[in-house]
Amino acid sequence: MSVINWFEDRRKFGGLIGAFLEEATRSSTPSERDRRVNVNANKGLWARCDNCGNMLHVKFSKQNRSVCEERGYHLSMSSMERIELSIDPNTWIPLDEDTSAKDVLSFSDEDSHENRIILSQEKTGLADAVQTGIGDPNGTLIAPGVMDFHFMGGSMGSVVGEKITRLIEYATQRLLPPVLIRASGGARMQEGTLSSMQMAKISSVLQLHQVQKKLLYISVPTYPTTGGVTASFGMLGDIIIAESKAYIAFAGKRVIEQTLRQKIPDGFQAAESSFDNGLLDLIIPRNLPKGVLSEIFEPHLLVPYNKN
């Protein structure tokens, strides 16, 4: 074979590989690609850490509570996985689990809001981006609300706001402490002003629960907690407990830098920075929430507030 023929064969072979990769990429929808790299994916053996880029074996990652072995970053988890970490087995009783959103604005960009909801429901098995209910961590009854980032980025729409509001009202009536575990990109833009209204609605029932009834509310920001969730009920907790290295912010680093025309230091929006600046009360590893919650609730429930 001549040198010219050898280069020609190499060119043809490379072209075939390029065409194959291009077709494979084109045929993959965004949701399919997300599932391949997601730590919680059902298929695939490997996933990539969103923070350090380290390759993680999916099976071992789940056994390690979705914590990166390289740097200790806490990766996103499903809401049911968090519920299993936070309360005793077989004590979870869901509330309003069939409440689902409607596309009242007929919003559409690359896809309609209605289709996005249906796809997220099929992907997660949830009606919307939060699960609410009651359960026992070490025998103490609480009212957890757990957001799921895998459902449209954990975005807060009308259903999320309504379910959290009902949960807090339920907890107030029964003198229970609500525990809101957050993983959200903020308000759901596809619902416009309706999503922004949830910030005020949840904050108002928390005011009744905390100020008027003198009851405890615990907020747990996880990776990631941003936008309208941070700006409302996310930072109103009597006690705020975060996971290690959780990303907690209102706006992203790039937006802040472009607005203020100042360089933001690395780690500025990590949980450790928020703790150093007094925004958090406690940072705990992912495998300790049940024990920490029960220790906090025990003295609170033994000595209930009595105005008279």
LINNOR-V438145 format. One record per pair of residues at least 6 apart in sequence whose ideal C-beta (glycine too) atoms are under 7 Angstrom apart, sorted by the first residue. I is the first residue (numbers start at 1). J is the second residue. If there is no record, write none. Layout:
i:j
I:J
I:J
//
This chain:
i:j
31:119
31:123
35:41
36:44
37:47
37:48
38:47
39:47
39:56
39:58
39:61
39:66
39:75
40:77
40:78
40:150
41:47
41:58
44:58
45:57
45:58
46:55
46:56
46:57
46:58
47:56
47:58
47:61
48:55
49:56
49:68
49:70
49:73
49:75
50:75
51:68
51:71
51:73
52:68
52:70
52:71
52:73
54:68
54:70
56:68
65:286
65:287
66:75
66:77
67:74
67:286
68:75
72:244
72:245
73:245
74:222
74:223
74:243
74:244
74:245
74:246
74:286
75:223
76:149
76:183
76:223
78:148
78:150
79:126
79:131
79:146
79:147
79:148
82:146
82:181
83:92
83:131
83:144
83:146
85:286
85:289
85:290
86:137
86:144
86:289
86:290
86:293
87:135
87:136
87:137
87:144
87:290
88:136
88:137
88:138
91:135
91:136
92:133
92:135
93:133
93:134
93:135
94:131
94:133
95:132
95:133
95:166
95:167
95:170
96:132
96:163
96:166
97:127
98:127
99:127
99:128
99:159
99:162
99:163
100:127
100:128
100:159
101:117
101:128
101:157
101:158
101:159
103:112
103:113
103:114
105:191
105:192
107:113
107:190
113:190
116:152
120:151
120:152
121:127
123:150
124:148
124:150
124:151
126:148
126:151
128:151
128:159
128:160
129:147
129:148
129:151
129:152
129:154
129:155
129:160
130:145
130:146
130:147
130:148
130:160
130:163
130:164
131:146
131:148
132:145
132:163
132:164
132:167
133:144
134:141
134:142
134:143
134:176
135:142
135:144
137:290
137:293
137:294
138:290
138:291
138:294
140:294
140:297
140:298
140:301
141:176
142:176
142:177
142:179
142:293
142:297
143:167
143:170
143:171
143:176
143:177
143:178
143:179
144:179
144:181
145:164
145:167
145:178
145:180
146:181
147:154
147:181
147:182
147:183
147:184
148:154
148:183
149:183
149:184
152:188
153:185
154:183
154:184
154:185
155:184
155:185
155:186
155:187
155:188
156:184
156:186
156:187
156:188
156:195
156:198
156:228
156:229
157:188
157:191
157:195
158:191
158:194
158:195
158:198
160:198
161:198
161:201
161:202
164:180
164:202
165:201
165:202
165:205
167:178
168:178
168:205
168:206
168:209
169:205
171:177
171:178
171:209
172:208
172:209
172:213
172:215
175:215
175:304
177:215
177:216
177:217
177:218
177:297
177:300
178:217
179:218
179:220
179:293
180:219
180:220
180:233
181:220
181:222
182:220
182:221
182:222
182:225
182:229
182:234
183:222
183:223
183:224
183:225
184:225
184:226
184:229
185:224
185:226
185:227
186:226
186:227
186:228
186:229
187:195
187:196
187:227
187:228
188:195
196:228
199:228
199:231
199:232
202:232
202:233
203:232
203:233
203:236
206:217
206:233
206:236
209:215
209:217
210:217
210:238
214:305
216:238
216:300
217:237
217:238
218:237
218:238
218:239
218:241
218:296
219:234
219:235
219:236
219:237
219:240
220:241
221:234
221:240
221:242
221:246
221:248
222:243
222:246
223:243
223:246
223:247
224:247
225:234
225:246
225:248
226:249
226:250
227:250
230:248
230:249
230:250
231:250
235:279
239:281
239:296
240:280
240:281
241:281
241:282
241:284
241:292
242:248
242:271
242:274
242:280
242:283
243:271
243:284
243:286
244:271
244:283
244:285
245:270
245:271
245:272
246:271
247:269
247:270
248:269
248:271
248:274
249:269
253:264
253:269
256:264
257:263
257:264
267:273
271:280
271:283
272:283
274:280
275:283
284:292
//
